[in-house]
Amino acid sequence: MAIRKLALHQRGRSLGIKKTKNITPEKRVEYLLEEGSLQSLIEGKKLHQAYIKYQWDFYSELAYQRNLIQDQLIASLQEACITRYKIKSWQRVMRWKYSGHPFSTVGSIVSWGGRFNIGKDISQGGTLKTFQALYLAQSQATAQVEGLGSGTAKSLLSIEDIALANKSSFVCVSVSGILDRVIDLTDKTALVTFAKLISKFKVPQSILDSAARLNIPLPTLIKSPGPLLKSLLIDNWRKEPAQFDIPANGQIFGHLVYLAGIDSIVYPSSKTGERCLAVFPSNFDGRNSYLRLDDEPPEKWTPRVISSENFTLCEKTSDELQLLG
C-alpha cells in the first residue's frame, strides 16, 4: 500500500468560454474563463494519460509485492483477530426502496463499492473480484451520515443536525448479534505485524523516474501502524477509485481480511468517531456468527436472522427474496 499523491500539476488546459450579457451593444461584457491553444489541449491530454498510467503502474507494482507475501499477510490478520464480538442495537440505514431486505449486500458493490469492499466500477477488467459487505454503526445518526453520505469530518454541525439535514427517505433498523472473528481498527496494535510485513516493500526506480517526469512528489510507502490506520480511515477514500479505477487502501485491506475468512472489520467513523462495522456475511459459512433484526419485519419473507445456515440470502435483492417466498 502506498500513500499516493493525487495532485497533478496540469499544464495550461484550454477552453475559451464567453458569457455575453446582451442589454445593449455598448454594454456587452465578455468574461474569458480560460484560453489556450490546440497544442496545449493535446499536451494536457497526454499528461493526463501519463498520470493515469503512472498510478496503474504504481498500483500494479505494489499488488505484485503483496501477492508474494499474501499468505503471511493473511496469517497476520487471522492472528490479530478478536473473537465473539457482540453487538447490541446497532443501526443499519438504507434508502426506502431497499427496505424490504435490510440484510441485502447487493448495493455494496454498486459503483466503486464501500470503504472496505470492492465494487463493480473498479473490477471491470476482471483482474479484481468484487465482494460484498454489510455496513452497520453504533448509532442511527452515524449510520445515516455514513450510509447516506451526509456531512463531513470537519463539519461544525452536531451529528444530529447533519443527520436531520438529509431530506431523502430512508429506513433504519436495529441489529444485534455475535461475530466470531473480527479485526478491530479502533486499536492500531492489531496492525503491528501487518505493517511490519508491508514495511519491506520497495518503490522501483521506474516509478520514481515516472514521478520525476510528471513533476509530482515522489511516492512514499507506509512503514508503521499509525500511517496505515490513517490511510484506511481517510474521509475521501473514493478519490482513487473515482479517478483511476483502482481500489483505495481500505478496499485492498478489506479484500485481504475477506480472503482471511474474517467476519468483520470494526472501525471508527471518519465523520463521528463512533464505531462502525463492515461485515462479510459470506464468511459466516461454518461459523457461529449471526445477525438478528431486533424488531419484527413488516413482510413475512424478510429474513430476521442471518447465520451460517442462510448467509447466501444477503446476496439477493428484495425482489429475488420475495419470489423465494
C-alpha positions as a Markdown table, in Angstrom:
| # | Residue | x | y | z |
|---|---|---|---|---|
| 1 | Met | 0.0 | 0.0 | 0.0 |
| 2 | Ala | 1.2 | 3.5 | -0.7 |
| 3 | Ile | 0.2 | 6.9 | 0.3 |
| 4 | Arg | -0.4 | 8.2 | -3.2 |
| 5 | Lys | -0.1 | 11.8 | -4.0 |
| 6 | Leu | -3.1 | 12.6 | -6.2 |
| 7 | Ala | -2.3 | 16.2 | -7.0 |
| 8 | Leu | -1.5 | 16.6 | -10.7 |
| 9 | His | 0.3 | 19.8 | -11.8 |
| 10 | Gln | -1.5 | 20.3 | -15.1 |
| 11 | Arg | -0.2 | 22.5 | -17.8 |
| 12 | Gly | -2.5 | 25.0 | -19.5 |
| 13 | Arg | -5.6 | 23.2 | -20.3 |
| 14 | Ser | -7.5 | 25.4 | -22.7 |
| 15 | Leu | -11.2 | 26.0 | -23.3 |
| 16 | Gly | -12.4 | 29.5 | -24.0 |
| 17 | Ile | -15.9 | 30.2 | -22.8 |
| 18 | Lys | -17.5 | 33.6 | -23.2 |
| 19 | Lys | -20.6 | 34.8 | -21.4 |
| 20 | Thr | -22.4 | 37.7 | -23.0 |
| 21 | Lys | -24.8 | 40.0 | -21.2 |
| 22 | Asn | -26.6 | 41.5 | -24.2 |
| 23 | Ile | -28.5 | 44.5 | -22.9 |
| 24 | Thr | -27.2 | 47.0 | -25.5 |
| 25 | Pro | -24.3 | 46.8 | -27.9 |
| 26 | Glu | -22.5 | 49.4 | -25.8 |
| 27 | Lys | -22.9 | 47.4 | -22.5 |
| 28 | Arg | -22.0 | 44.0 | -23.8 |
| 29 | Val | -19.4 | 42.4 | -21.4 |
| 30 | Glu | -17.3 | 39.3 | -22.2 |
| 31 | Tyr | -15.9 | 37.0 | -19.5 |
| 32 | Leu | -13.0 | 34.9 | -20.6 |
| 33 | Leu | -12.7 | 31.9 | -18.3 |
| 34 | Glu | -9.8 | 30.1 | -20.0 |
| 35 | Glu | -7.8 | 30.4 | -23.1 |
| 36 | Gly | -5.1 | 28.3 | -24.8 |
| 37 | Ser | -4.1 | 26.6 | -28.0 |
| 38 | Leu | -4.9 | 23.3 | -29.6 |
| 39 | Gln | -1.4 | 22.2 | -28.9 |
| 40 | Ser | -1.8 | 22.8 | -25.1 |
| 41 | Leu | -5.0 | 20.7 | -25.2 |
| 42 | Ile | -3.1 | 17.8 | -26.8 |
| 43 | Glu | -0.3 | 18.2 | -24.3 |
| 44 | Gly | -2.8 | 18.3 | -21.4 |
| 45 | Lys | -4.4 | 15.1 | -22.6 |
| 46 | Lys | -1.1 | 13.3 | -22.9 |
| 47 | Leu | -0.1 | 14.5 | -19.5 |
| 48 | His | -3.4 | 13.2 | -18.0 |
| 49 | Gln | -2.9 | 9.8 | -19.7 |
| 50 | Ala | 0.7 | 9.6 | -18.5 |
| 51 | Tyr | -0.5 | 10.3 | -14.9 |
| 52 | Ile | -3.2 | 7.6 | -15.1 |
| 53 | Lys | -0.5 | 5.1 | -16.4 |
| 54 | Tyr | 1.8 | 6.1 | -13.5 |
| 55 | Gln | -1.0 | 5.4 | -11.0 |
| 56 | Trp | -1.7 | 2.0 | -12.6 |
| 57 | Asp | 2.0 | 1.1 | -12.8 |
| 58 | Phe | 2.4 | 2.0 | -9.1 |
| 59 | Tyr | -0.7 | 0.0 | -8.1 |
| 60 | Ser | 0.4 | -3.0 | -10.1 |
| 61 | Glu | 3.9 | -3.0 | -8.6 |
| 62 | Leu | 2.6 | -2.9 | -5.1 |
| 63 | Ala | -0.1 | -5.6 | -5.9 |
| 64 | Tyr | 2.8 | -7.8 | -7.2 |
| 65 | Gln | 4.7 | -7.3 | -3.9 |
| 66 | Arg | 1.6 | -8.0 | -1.8 |
| 67 | Asn | 0.9 | -11.2 | -3.8 |
| 68 | Leu | 4.4 | -12.5 | -2.9 |
| 69 | Ile | 3.6 | -12.4 | 0.8 |
| 70 | Gln | -0.2 | -12.7 | 0.7 |
| 71 | Asp | -0.2 | -15.9 | 2.9 |
| 72 | Gln | 1.9 | -14.0 | 5.5 |
| 73 | Leu | -0.4 | -11.0 | 5.4 |
| 74 | Ile | -3.5 | -13.2 | 5.8 |
| 75 | Ala | -1.9 | -15.1 | 8.7 |
| 76 | Ser | -1.1 | -11.8 | 10.5 |
| 77 | Leu | -4.7 | -10.7 | 10.2 |
| 78 | Gln | -6.0 | -14.0 | 11.5 |
| 79 | Glu | -3.7 | -13.9 | 14.5 |
| 80 | Ala | -4.8 | -10.3 | 15.3 |
| 81 | Cys | -8.5 | -11.2 | 15.4 |
| 82 | Ile | -10.6 | -10.8 | 18.4 |
| 83 | Thr | -13.3 | -13.4 | 19.0 |
| 84 | Arg | -17.0 | -13.4 | 19.9 |
| 85 | Tyr | -17.6 | -9.7 | 19.2 |
| 86 | Lys | -21.1 | -8.8 | 20.5 |
| 87 | Ile | -23.2 | -6.0 | 19.2 |
| 88 | Lys | -26.5 | -4.8 | 20.7 |
| 89 | Ser | -28.9 | -2.5 | 19.0 |
| 90 | Trp | -26.5 | -1.3 | 16.3 |
| 91 | Gln | -28.1 | 0.6 | 13.4 |
| 92 | Arg | -28.3 | -0.1 | 9.7 |
| 93 | Val | -29.6 | 2.7 | 7.4 |
| 94 | Met | -30.8 | 2.1 | 3.8 |
| 95 | Arg | -32.8 | 4.1 | 1.3 |
| 96 | Trp | -36.5 | 3.4 | 1.4 |
| 97 | Lys | -36.7 | 1.4 | -1.8 |
| 98 | Tyr | -34.2 | -1.2 | -0.3 |
| 99 | Ser | -36.1 | -1.6 | 3.0 |
| 100 | Gly | -37.7 | -4.9 | 2.1 |
| 101 | His | -34.4 | -6.7 | 2.7 |
| 102 | Pro | -32.3 | -5.0 | 5.4 |
| 103 | Phe | -29.6 | -7.7 | 5.2 |
| 104 | Ser | -29.0 | -7.4 | 1.4 |
| 105 | Thr | -25.4 | -6.6 | 0.5 |
| 106 | Val | -26.1 | -6.2 | -3.3 |
| 107 | Gly | -25.9 | -2.4 | -3.0 |
| 108 | Ser | -22.4 | -2.6 | -1.6 |
| 109 | Ile | -20.9 | -3.4 | -5.0 |
| 110 | Val | -22.7 | -0.7 | -6.9 |
| 111 | Ser | -20.3 | 1.9 | -8.4 |
| 112 | Trp | -16.9 | 1.8 | -6.5 |
| 113 | Gly | -18.2 | -0.2 | -3.6 |
| 114 | Gly | -17.7 | 0.6 | 0.0 |
| 115 | Arg | -14.9 | 1.7 | 2.3 |
| 116 | Phe | -13.8 | -2.0 | 2.8 |
| 117 | Asn | -15.2 | -3.8 | -0.2 |
| 118 | Ile | -14.6 | -3.6 | -4.0 |
| 119 | Gly | -17.4 | -2.5 | -6.3 |
| 120 | Lys | -18.1 | -3.2 | -10.0 |
| 121 | Asp | -16.7 | 0.0 | -11.4 |
| 122 | Ile | -13.2 | -0.9 | -10.2 |
| 123 | Ser | -13.4 | -4.5 | -11.3 |
| 124 | Gln | -14.3 | -4.2 | -15.0 |
| 125 | Gly | -11.1 | -5.7 | -16.2 |
| 126 | Gly | -11.6 | -8.9 | -14.4 |
| 127 | Thr | -8.3 | -8.7 | -12.5 |
| 128 | Leu | -10.1 | -7.7 | -9.3 |
| 129 | Lys | -13.0 | -9.5 | -7.9 |
| 130 | Thr | -16.0 | -7.8 | -6.3 |
| 131 | Phe | -17.0 | -8.9 | -2.8 |
| 132 | Gln | -20.0 | -7.7 | -0.8 |
| 133 | Ala | -20.2 | -6.2 | 2.7 |
| 134 | Leu | -22.9 | -5.1 | 5.2 |
| 135 | Tyr | -22.3 | -1.8 | 6.9 |
| 136 | Leu | -23.6 | -1.0 | 10.5 |
| 137 | Ala | -23.0 | 1.8 | 13.0 |
| 138 | Gln | -23.4 | 2.2 | 16.7 |
| 139 | Ser | -26.0 | 5.0 | 16.5 |
| 140 | Gln | -28.7 | 6.0 | 14.0 |
| 141 | Ala | -27.0 | 9.4 | 13.4 |
| 142 | Thr | -23.7 | 7.8 | 12.5 |
| 143 | Ala | -25.4 | 5.2 | 10.4 |
| 144 | Gln | -27.1 | 7.9 | 8.4 |
| 145 | Val | -24.1 | 10.2 | 7.8 |
| 146 | Glu | -22.1 | 7.1 | 6.8 |
| 147 | Gly | -24.7 | 5.3 | 4.8 |
| 148 | Leu | -26.3 | 8.2 | 3.0 |
| 149 | Gly | -23.1 | 10.2 | 2.6 |
| 150 | Ser | -24.2 | 13.2 | 4.7 |
| 151 | Gly | -21.8 | 15.6 | 6.3 |
| 152 | Thr | -18.0 | 15.8 | 6.5 |
| 153 | Ala | -15.4 | 15.1 | 9.1 |
| 154 | Lys | -14.8 | 18.8 | 9.5 |
| 155 | Ser | -18.4 | 19.9 | 9.8 |
| 156 | Leu | -19.2 | 22.4 | 12.6 |
| 157 | Leu | -22.7 | 20.9 | 13.0 |
| 158 | Ser | -23.6 | 18.3 | 15.5 |
| 159 | Ile | -24.1 | 14.7 | 14.3 |
| 160 | Glu | -27.8 | 15.0 | 14.9 |
| 161 | Asp | -28.0 | 18.2 | 12.9 |
| 162 | Ile | -26.1 | 16.6 | 10.0 |
| 163 | Ala | -28.5 | 13.6 | 10.1 |
| 164 | Leu | -31.6 | 15.9 | 10.1 |
| 165 | Ala | -30.2 | 17.9 | 7.1 |
| 166 | Asn | -30.6 | 14.8 | 4.8 |
| 167 | Lys | -34.1 | 15.0 | 3.4 |
| 168 | Ser | -34.1 | 11.8 | 1.4 |
| 169 | Ser | -36.4 | 9.0 | 2.5 |
| 170 | Phe | -34.6 | 6.2 | 4.4 |
| 171 | Val | -35.3 | 3.3 | 6.8 |
| 172 | Cys | -33.2 | 2.5 | 9.9 |
| 173 | Val | -33.3 | -0.9 | 11.5 |
| 174 | Ser | -31.8 | -2.1 | 14.8 |
| 175 | Val | -29.5 | -5.1 | 14.7 |
| 176 | Ser | -27.9 | -7.3 | 17.3 |
| 177 | Gly | -25.6 | -10.3 | 17.1 |
| 178 | Ile | -22.3 | -12.1 | 17.6 |
| 179 | Leu | -19.4 | -12.2 | 15.2 |
| 180 | Asp | -16.9 | -15.0 | 15.7 |
| 181 | Arg | -13.8 | -13.3 | 14.2 |
| 182 | Val | -13.2 | -9.5 | 14.0 |
| 183 | Ile | -10.4 | -7.2 | 13.2 |
| 184 | Asp | -10.7 | -4.1 | 15.5 |
| 185 | Leu | -9.2 | -1.0 | 13.9 |
| 186 | Thr | -10.1 | 1.1 | 17.0 |
| 187 | Asp | -6.9 | -0.5 | 18.3 |
| 188 | Lys | -3.9 | 0.1 | 16.0 |
| 189 | Thr | -1.9 | -2.6 | 17.7 |
| 190 | Ala | -4.0 | -5.0 | 15.6 |
| 191 | Leu | -2.0 | -3.8 | 12.6 |
| 192 | Val | 1.6 | -4.1 | 14.0 |
| 193 | Thr | 2.5 | -7.4 | 12.3 |
| 194 | Phe | 0.7 | -6.4 | 9.1 |
| 195 | Ala | 2.5 | -3.1 | 9.0 |
| 196 | Lys | 5.9 | -4.7 | 9.6 |
| 197 | Leu | 5.4 | -7.0 | 6.7 |
| 198 | Ile | 4.5 | -4.3 | 4.2 |
| 199 | Ser | 7.2 | -2.0 | 5.5 |
| 200 | Lys | 9.6 | -4.1 | 3.4 |
| 201 | Phe | 8.0 | -3.1 | 0.2 |
| 202 | Lys | 10.2 | -1.0 | -2.2 |
| 203 | Val | 9.3 | 1.6 | -4.8 |
| 204 | Pro | 11.1 | 0.6 | -8.0 |
| 205 | Gln | 13.3 | 3.1 | -9.8 |
| 206 | Ser | 11.0 | 3.1 | -12.8 |
| 207 | Ile | 8.1 | 4.5 | -10.7 |
| 208 | Leu | 10.4 | 7.2 | -9.2 |
| 209 | Asp | 11.5 | 8.2 | -12.7 |
| 210 | Ser | 7.9 | 8.5 | -13.8 |
| 211 | Ala | 7.1 | 10.7 | -10.9 |
| 212 | Ala | 10.0 | 12.9 | -11.7 |
| 213 | Arg | 9.0 | 13.3 | -15.3 |
| 214 | Leu | 5.5 | 14.2 | -14.2 |
| 215 | Asn | 6.8 | 16.7 | -11.8 |
| 216 | Ile | 4.9 | 15.3 | -8.9 |
| 217 | Pro | 6.1 | 14.4 | -5.3 |
| 218 | Leu | 7.9 | 11.1 | -5.1 |
| 219 | Pro | 5.7 | 8.3 | -3.8 |
| 220 | Thr | 6.1 | 7.2 | -0.2 |
| 221 | Leu | 5.3 | 3.8 | 1.3 |
| 222 | Ile | 3.6 | 3.0 | 4.7 |
| 223 | Lys | 6.1 | 1.7 | 7.3 |
| 224 | Ser | 4.2 | 1.7 | 10.6 |
| 225 | Pro | 0.7 | 1.0 | 12.1 |
| 226 | Gly | -0.2 | 4.7 | 12.6 |
| 227 | Pro | 0.0 | 5.9 | 8.9 |
| 228 | Leu | -1.5 | 2.6 | 7.8 |
| 229 | Leu | -4.6 | 3.1 | 10.0 |
| 230 | Lys | -4.8 | 6.7 | 8.8 |
| 231 | Ser | -4.8 | 5.6 | 5.2 |
| 232 | Leu | -7.6 | 3.1 | 5.9 |
| 233 | Leu | -9.8 | 5.6 | 7.6 |
| 234 | Ile | -9.3 | 8.6 | 5.2 |
| 235 | Asp | -12.5 | 10.5 | 4.7 |
| 236 | Asn | -12.3 | 10.9 | 1.0 |
| 237 | Trp | -11.5 | 7.3 | 0.2 |
| 238 | Arg | -13.4 | 7.4 | -3.1 |
| 239 | Lys | -10.8 | 9.6 | -4.8 |
| 240 | Glu | -8.6 | 6.9 | -6.2 |
| 241 | Pro | -11.5 | 4.6 | -7.3 |
| 242 | Ala | -13.2 | 7.5 | -9.0 |
| 243 | Gln | -10.2 | 9.0 | -10.7 |
| 244 | Phe | -8.2 | 5.9 | -11.7 |
| 245 | Asp | -10.5 | 2.8 | -11.3 |
| 246 | Ile | -8.1 | 1.4 | -8.8 |
| 247 | Pro | -9.0 | 0.3 | -5.2 |
| 248 | Ala | -8.4 | 2.5 | -2.2 |
| 249 | Asn | -6.1 | 1.3 | 0.5 |
| 250 | Gly | -9.1 | 0.4 | 2.7 |
| 251 | Gln | -10.5 | -1.7 | -0.1 |
| 252 | Ile | -7.2 | -3.5 | -0.6 |
| 253 | Phe | -7.1 | -4.2 | 3.2 |
| 254 | Gly | -10.7 | -5.3 | 3.2 |
| 255 | His | -10.0 | -7.7 | 0.4 |
| 256 | Leu | -7.2 | -9.4 | 2.5 |
| 257 | Val | -9.5 | -9.5 | 5.5 |
| 258 | Tyr | -12.2 | -11.1 | 3.4 |
| 259 | Leu | -9.7 | -13.7 | 2.0 |
| 260 | Ala | -8.6 | -14.4 | 5.6 |
| 261 | Gly | -12.2 | -15.6 | 6.3 |
| 262 | Ile | -12.7 | -13.0 | 8.9 |
| 263 | Asp | -16.3 | -12.0 | 9.6 |
| 264 | Ser | -16.0 | -8.2 | 10.1 |
| 265 | Ile | -13.9 | -5.1 | 10.5 |
| 266 | Val | -14.6 | -2.7 | 13.4 |
| 267 | Tyr | -13.5 | 0.9 | 12.7 |
| 268 | Pro | -14.2 | 4.4 | 13.9 |
| 269 | Ser | -16.4 | 6.6 | 11.7 |
| 270 | Ser | -14.4 | 9.2 | 9.8 |
| 271 | Lys | -17.3 | 11.6 | 10.4 |
| 272 | Thr | -18.3 | 11.0 | 14.0 |
| 273 | Gly | -15.7 | 8.8 | 15.6 |
| 274 | Glu | -18.3 | 6.2 | 16.7 |
| 275 | Arg | -17.8 | 2.6 | 15.9 |
| 276 | Cys | -18.9 | 1.1 | 12.6 |
| 277 | Leu | -18.8 | -2.4 | 11.2 |
| 278 | Ala | -18.1 | -3.8 | 7.8 |
| 279 | Val | -19.5 | -7.3 | 7.9 |
| 280 | Phe | -18.8 | -10.1 | 5.3 |
| 281 | Pro | -21.7 | -12.5 | 5.6 |
| 282 | Ser | -20.3 | -14.9 | 3.1 |
| 283 | Asn | -17.6 | -15.7 | 5.7 |
| 284 | Phe | -20.3 | -16.9 | 8.1 |
| 285 | Asp | -20.1 | -20.3 | 6.5 |
| 286 | Gly | -19.2 | -22.9 | 9.1 |
| 287 | Arg | -19.2 | -20.3 | 11.9 |
| 288 | Asn | -21.4 | -19.4 | 14.9 |
| 289 | Ser | -21.7 | -15.8 | 13.8 |
| 290 | Tyr | -25.2 | -14.3 | 13.3 |
| 291 | Leu | -27.0 | -11.0 | 12.9 |
| 292 | Arg | -30.6 | -10.5 | 14.1 |
| 293 | Leu | -33.2 | -7.8 | 13.5 |
| 294 | Asp | -34.3 | -6.5 | 16.9 |
| 295 | Asp | -37.8 | -5.9 | 15.6 |
| 296 | Glu | -40.3 | -8.0 | 13.6 |
| 297 | Pro | -40.1 | -7.0 | 9.9 |
| 298 | Pro | -43.3 | -6.0 | 8.1 |
| 299 | Glu | -43.0 | -8.7 | 5.5 |
| 300 | Lys | -43.0 | -12.4 | 6.3 |
| 301 | Trp | -40.5 | -13.2 | 3.6 |
| 302 | Thr | -37.9 | -10.8 | 5.1 |
| 303 | Pro | -35.3 | -12.8 | 7.0 |
| 304 | Arg | -34.9 | -11.7 | 10.6 |
| 305 | Val | -31.7 | -13.7 | 11.2 |
| 306 | Ile | -28.6 | -14.2 | 9.1 |
| 307 | Ser | -26.3 | -17.0 | 10.1 |
| 308 | Ser | -24.2 | -19.9 | 8.6 |
| 309 | Glu | -27.5 | -21.5 | 7.5 |
| 310 | Asn | -28.8 | -18.8 | 5.2 |
| 311 | Phe | -26.0 | -16.2 | 4.6 |
| 312 | Thr | -26.4 | -16.5 | 0.9 |
| 313 | Leu | -29.7 | -14.6 | 1.2 |
| 314 | Cys | -27.6 | -11.5 | 1.7 |
| 315 | Glu | -26.6 | -11.7 | -2.0 |
| 316 | Lys | -30.2 | -11.4 | -3.2 |
| 317 | Thr | -32.3 | -8.3 | -3.8 |
| 318 | Ser | -35.7 | -7.9 | -2.0 |
| 319 | Asp | -37.4 | -8.7 | -5.3 |
| 320 | Glu | -35.5 | -12.0 | -5.6 |
| 321 | Leu | -36.2 | -12.8 | -1.9 |
| 322 | Gln | -39.9 | -12.2 | -2.4 |
| 323 | Leu | -40.0 | -14.7 | -5.2 |
| 324 | Leu | -38.5 | -17.3 | -3.0 |
| 325 | Gly | -41.3 | -16.7 | -0.5 |
